[in-house]
Amino acid sequence: MEKVSRKNYPTDLTDSQWAKIEPLFVGMRKRKFEKRELVNAVLYLVKTGCQWRNLPHDFPNWKTVYSFFMRAAKNGLWSKIVNHLTGDEPTKVIIDSQSVKTTYAATSRGFDGGKKQKDASDI
């Protein structure tokens, strides 16, 4: 396996982050690149939004990263990682204040700017 000999990117996993998900990679075939480096490349792509072919050259070849990503998606690895890190139940819920206001005061009243009059339901 090829060791990482590159400068770290802000999107790279820390040692403690990798330690949390590393057990999910046990039993996978050993290839030329370390699984951590392939995950780092995917995280870089997701965070920056760059195209596969524009992946920096100090990561594994984009075709290798793409193949890893697609195999992991197909066998459910990404879902396993998310569930492993977050658990099956959400820990937080966000309620938008606009949503709360509109559900409380919802009526059929409206205004048509083009006609400059109230809806027929209000007349």
Sequence and secondary structure as in RCSB ss.txt:
>XXXX:A:sequence
MEKVSRKNYPTDLTDSQWAKIEPLFVGMRKRKFEKRELVNAVLYLVKTGCQWRNLPHDFPNWKTVYSFFMRAAKN
GLWSKIVNHLTGDEPTKVIIDSQSVKTTYAATSRGFDGGKKQKDASDI
>XXXX:A:secstr
 B   S   TTS  HHHHHHHGGGGTTS   SB HHHHHHHHHHHHHH   GGGS TTSS HHHHHHHHHHHHHT
THHHHHHHHHH SS S     HHHHHHHHS  S  EETTTTEE GGG 
